[in-house]
């Protein structure tokens, strides 16, 4: 949203002497006597135009001095939204194919590749949110910090590969590192969306301790069990979601996974608070150039007369 104003509006007072002079001042022409007056004749219309041009130049210069600016309030730091961390399982089991049974995505891909594609679509739709990514296997790490630059996050997902964090499943560390990703967050609503097709079997932090950490930081954990019934530890994922006021989901296909992210996409927004940022565009040059143009016109016509 753009709006326009003057940085120095009080300089409009410069126009008062001009208006006063237009009302009170009268041009006095003293008589002069010359022979051959036909050579020195000047049309009345020229003096009238000259008078108008001088007023226009003065007004334009006053506007330029007032420094007109347009301010862009489309502010990435102040908007309605959430801070979201996507915690994606990159363990060995995520290399399995056949998850896209209805061929929704058009080709046969591994669970991890499908998870990346659907996550990327979700990221692009969350226009008003900050989003980060955590990858976990034997350990967890922040693949992308929480940021408003969703194009960068989406592109970064393409460089991630299954197994880069090891072949096991450290669910506790995934949540703990997800909490750490919110270190500089000032959003009222913080969410971790954890996606896995396995059971917790690695890492130095237990899921119980990780959930306690999320509770202390008022972070909701939404969990998604990927794959067939029994592959993921559904009981653990349900408990984690329940204890953090989140929601548990099951996805047995790529289509169901897309529907889950679409449902999460409908979450209620909250205000992100941070420092105010404004982008200014200055427009005094336009009025200055116009004044110069009229001044040149005035000088040119004066020279011709």
C-alpha positions in Angstrom: 0.0 0.0 0.0 1.5 3.4 -1.1 0.6 6.8 0.2 1.9 10.3 -0.6 2.9 13.2 1.6 5.4 16.1 1.9 8.4 15.9 4.1 8.4 19.6 4.8 4.7 20.7 4.4 5.2 23.9 6.3 7.1 25.3 3.3 3.7 25.8 1.7 3.8 29.1 3.7 6.1 30.4 1.0 3.0 30.7 -1.3 1.4 33.2 1.0 3.6 36.2 -0.2 2.8 35.2 -3.7 -1.0 35.1 -3.1 -0.8 38.4 -1.2 1.1 40.0 -4.0 -1.4 38.7 -6.6 -4.2 40.3 -4.6 -2.6 43.6 -3.4 0.4 44.3 -5.7 -0.3 46.2 -8.9 2.1 46.5 -11.7 3.2 50.1 -12.2 4.5 51.1 -15.6 6.3 54.5 -15.8 5.9 56.5 -18.9 8.8 56.6 -21.3 9.0 58.6 -24.5 10.7 57.2 -27.6 10.5 57.8 -31.3 9.6 55.0 -33.7 7.6 53.1 -31.0 6.6 50.5 -33.6 10.1 48.9 -33.2 9.6 48.6 -29.4 6.0 47.4 -29.3 5.0 44.5 -27.2 1.8 42.6 -27.2 -0.3 42.7 -24.0 -0.8 38.9 -24.2 3.0 38.4 -23.8 3.1 40.2 -20.5 0.1 38.1 -19.3 1.7 34.9 -20.3 5.0 36.0 -18.7 3.1 36.7 -15.5 1.5 33.2 -15.5 4.8 31.4 -16.2 6.4 33.2 -13.3 3.6 32.0 -10.9 3.9 28.4 -12.2 7.7 28.4 -11.7 7.4 29.7 -8.2 4.7 27.2 -7.3 6.7 24.3 -8.7 9.8 25.4 -6.8 7.8 25.5 -3.6 6.4 22.0 -4.2 10.0 20.7 -4.8 11.2 22.3 -1.6 8.4 20.6 0.3 9.9 17.3 -0.9 7.0 15.2 -2.0 7.5 11.5 -1.3 5.6 8.2 -1.7 5.9 5.7 1.1 5.5 2.0 0.6 3.8 0.3 3.6 3.9 -3.2 2.1 6.1 -4.2 4.9 7.5 -7.7 5.3 8.2 -7.0 8.9 4.7 -6.0 9.9 1.9 -8.3 8.7 -0.6 -10.9 9.8 0.9 -14.4 9.9 2.7 -17.1 11.7 6.3 -18.4 12.1 6.4 -22.0 10.9 9.2 -24.5 10.9 8.8 -27.6 8.6 10.7 -30.5 10.2 11.1 -33.1 7.5 12.3 -36.7 8.0 15.3 -37.5 5.7 16.0 -41.0 7.1 16.6 -44.2 5.1 12.9 -45.2 5.1 12.0 -41.9 3.3 13.9 -43.3 0.2 11.0 -45.8 -0.4 8.9 -45.2 -3.5 5.3 -46.0 -4.2 3.8 -43.4 -1.9 2.2 -41.5 -4.8 -0.1 -44.4 -5.6 -2.5 -42.3 -7.7 0.4 -40.7 -9.6 -0.9 -37.2 -8.5 2.5 -35.6 -9.1 3.0 -37.2 -12.5 6.1 -39.4 -11.9 7.3 -42.1 -9.5 9.3 -40.5 -6.7 10.6 -41.3 -3.3 8.7 -40.3 -0.2 11.3 -37.7 0.6 11.1 -36.1 -2.9 7.3 -36.0 -2.7 7.5 -34.5 0.8 9.8 -31.7 -0.6 7.4 -31.0 -3.5 4.3 -30.7 -1.3 6.2 -28.7 1.3 7.4 -26.3 -1.4 3.8 -25.8 -2.6 2.8 -25.1 1.0 5.6 -22.6 1.4 4.5 -20.6 -1.7 0.9 -20.4 -0.4 1.8 -19.0 3.0 2.2 -15.5 1.7 2.0 -13.8 5.1 4.2 -16.2 7.1 7.8 -16.6 7.9 9.0 -20.2 7.3 12.1 -22.3 8.1 13.1 -25.9 7.5 14.7 -28.5 9.7 16.0 -31.8 8.3 16.5 -34.8 10.6 17.9 -38.3 10.5 20.5 -39.5 13.0 20.6 -35.9 14.0 18.8 -32.7 13.1 20.0 -29.4 11.6 18.4 -26.2 10.4 18.4 -26.3 6.6 16.9 -22.8 6.4 16.3 -20.3 9.2 12.9 -18.8 9.7 12.6 -16.2 7.0 10.1 -14.2 4.9 12.1 -15.0 1.7 10.0 -18.0 0.7 11.5 -18.2 -2.8 14.9 -18.9 -1.3 13.5 -21.5 1.1 11.6 -23.2 -1.7 14.7 -23.3 -3.9 16.8 -24.6 -1.0 14.5 -27.6 -0.6 15.6 -28.7 -4.1 19.2 -29.1 -2.9 18.3 -31.4 0.1 18.7 -35.1 -0.3 17.6 -38.2 1.6 20.2 -39.5 3.9 22.1 -36.2 4.3 21.4 -36.3 8.1 21.9 -40.1 8.5 19.6 -43.1 8.1 17.9 -43.2 11.5 15.1 -41.1 13.0 15.8 -38.5 15.7 12.4 -37.1 16.4 13.3 -35.5 19.7 16.2 -33.6 18.2 14.0 -32.5 15.3 11.6 -30.8 17.7 14.4 -29.4 19.8 16.2 -27.9 16.8 12.9 -26.6 15.5 12.4 -24.8 18.8 16.0 -23.3 18.4 15.0 -22.0 14.9 12.5 -19.7 16.6 15.2 -18.0 18.6 14.8 -14.6 17.0 11.0 -15.0 16.3 8.6 -12.4 17.6 5.4 -13.9 16.2 2.6 -14.7 18.6 1.9 -18.0 16.9 4.8 -20.5 16.3 4.3 -23.8 14.7 6.4 -26.9 14.0 5.0 -29.2 11.4 6.9 -32.5 11.8 6.6 -35.1 9.1 8.0 -38.7 9.5 7.4 -42.2 8.4 9.4 -43.9 11.2 9.9 -44.3 14.9 12.2 -42.4 17.2 15.5 -44.4 17.4 18.3 -41.8 17.5 19.5 -38.6 18.9 20.6 -37.3 22.3 17.2 -35.6 23.1 14.1 -37.7 23.9 10.7 -36.7 22.4 9.4 -36.1 25.9 12.1 -33.6 26.7 11.6 -32.0 23.3 7.9 -31.6 23.8 8.6 -30.0 27.2 10.9 -27.5 25.5 8.1 -26.7 22.9 5.6 -26.2 25.7 7.9 -23.8 27.5 8.3 -21.7 24.4 4.5 -21.9 23.6 5.1 -23.7 20.3 2.4 -25.9 18.7 3.6 -29.1 17.1 1.6 -30.5 14.2 2.6 -34.1 13.4 2.1 -36.1 10.2 2.5 -39.8 10.1 3.6 -40.7 6.5 3.0 -44.1 4.9 1.0 -47.2 5.8 -0.6 -47.9 9.2 2.0 -48.9 11.7 5.1 -47.6 9.9 5.3 -44.4 12.0 5.0 -44.3 15.8 1.4 -42.9 15.7 1.0 -43.1 19.5 4.0 -40.9 20.0 3.0 -38.4 17.3 -0.5 -38.1 18.7 0.8 -37.5 22.2 3.3 -34.9 21.0 0.6 -33.0 19.1 -1.9 -33.2 22.0 0.5 -32.0 24.6 1.4 -28.9 22.5 -2.1 -28.0 21.4 -1.3 -29.2 17.9 -3.0 -31.7 15.6 -2.1 -35.2 14.4 -2.5 -36.2 10.8 -2.1 -39.4 8.7 -1.0 -39.4 5.1 -1.1 -42.7 3.1 -0.6 -41.0 -0.2 0.7 -37.9 -1.9 -2.9 -36.7 -2.4 -3.6 -37.0 1.3 -0.4 -35.2 2.2 -1.4 -32.3 0.0 -4.8 -32.2 1.7 -3.2 -32.1 5.1 -1.0 -29.2 4.2 -4.1 -27.4 2.7 -5.9 -27.9 6.0 -3.0 -26.5 7.9 -3.0 -23.6 5.5 -6.3 -22.6 6.9 -5.0 -21.9 10.4 -6.0 -18.6 12.0 -3.4 -15.8 11.6 -1.8 -13.8 14.3 0.2 -10.5 14.4 4.0 -10.6 13.8 5.6 -7.8 15.7 8.9 -6.3 14.9 10.6 -3.0 14.0 8.8 -0.7 11.5 10.3 -0.4 8.1 9.3 2.0 5.3 10.5 2.5 1.8 10.5 6.1 0.6 10.6 7.3 -3.0 11.4 11.0 -3.6 9.6 12.9 -6.3 11.0 16.5 -5.9 13.1 16.0 -9.1 9.9 16.0 -11.2 8.7 19.4 -10.0 12.3 20.8 -10.2 12.6 19.7 -13.8 9.2 21.2 -14.7 10.2 24.5 -13.1 13.4 24.5 -15.1 11.4 23.7 -18.2 9.0 26.6 -17.7 11.9 28.9 -16.8 13.6 28.1 -20.1 10.3 28.7 -21.9 10.1 32.1 -20.2 13.7 33.0 -21.2 13.2 31.9 -24.7 10.0 33.9 -25.2 11.6 36.9 -23.6 14.6 36.7 -26.0 12.3 36.5 -28.9 10.4 39.6 -27.9 
